[in-house]
Amino acid sequence: QVQLVESGGGLVQPGGSLRLSCAASGSIFSTYLMGWYRQAPGKQRELVAGITSGGSTMYGDSVKGRFTISRDNAKNTVYLQMNSLKPEDTAVYYCNADTMALGRGSWGQGTQVTVSS
């Protein structure tokens, strides 16, 4: 099992950028499928982006073209670069890791992202 710690959240104005980081420990990071999810108040948790052990990526429709997921296996870290942020991106963002499928396995504690003027 892998332990995950997110960082990089905060308050940003609409149109701004943030980069989230998720540091992993406790297992062979490079073999894991990694994902970012988010959950806004009163809404279900949704997939934001995912990246395979080989570097293939996938994105939720609402963030395509604005967000970029990447990983640095040497640093056991996955990133989420968020550009052109909108108020509707406001949520708690969670890191996820599993060897087989997104949405299973290990979760971080979450980091709050607030987009507001």
N, C-alpha and C positions, 0 to 999 in steps of 0.2 A: 504494500500500500504506500501511497505517496502523500506527503503533507504539503499543503499549498498555502501560500501567504500572498494576498494581493496588496498592491500599493498604487498610489498615483491619482486617486480620486480627489475631487474637490469641487469648488464653485467656479464656473466659467461663464462668460457672456455668450449669447447666441452668436454663431459664426466662429467661435474660438476652437481651440484644440486642447486635447489632453492625451497623455500616453499612460496607459495602465500597464503595470508589471505584475507577473505572478511567478514567484520563486518557489521551486519544488525541491523537496528533499525526501530521502528515505527509500528511493528505488531507482531503477534505470530510466531516467527521464526520457532519453532519446527514443524509447520504444512506445511511449505513450501517445495516444490521441488526445489532443488538448483543445479545450473550448472555452469560450466566454459566453456567459448567459447574463441576462439582466431581469430584474423584477421591479416594476413600478408599483406604487401603492394601489391596492385594489385590483391588480392585474396578475395574470399567471406569469410564471417565469418563462422567458423566451430565449431561443438561441440567437446569439449575435454573430458569432463567427467560430470556425473550427479549423484546426490544422492537423494533418496526419504526421506520422513519424517521418514520412518522406518529404514533407513540406507542401503537400497539396492543400489548398484552402477552400473554404466555403463560407458564405455569408447569408445572413438574413436579408430579405428583400428591402427592409427599411434602412439598412446601413450600407448597401452596396454602393461603391463609388466614393464613400466617405470614410469608412473604417478600413484598417489594414491589420491583419493578424500576422505575427511572425514569431519565430522561436530561435533561441540561441542554445543549442544543446550543450555547448561548453560551459555555459553559465547556469544551466538548468532553469531557464527562464522563458516564459512566453509573454509576448507583448500585445497590446491592442492600441494602435495609433488611431485616435478619433479626431477627425477634422470636420469642419463645417457643422459644428454641433448645433442641435435644435433643442428647444425646451422639451420636446417629447422624448429626447434621449435621457432625460432625468430618471434615474433608477439606481438601485444597488446592483453593482456588477460583480458577478461571481466567476471564479476560475474553476474549471472542471477537468479532471484527468481520468482516463480509463484506457485499458489496453485493447478494448473491443469496440466500444460504441460511445458516442457522446451522450451526456445526460445520466451516465451511470458512474460508479466508482467514487472518487474522492472530490470533495468540494472545499474551496476556501471559505473564509469567514465573510467575504464581501467587502466592497469599497463603494462609498457613496459618490455618485456623480450628479451634480446639480447644474443645470443650464438655465440661467436666469439673468435678466438685466437688472 
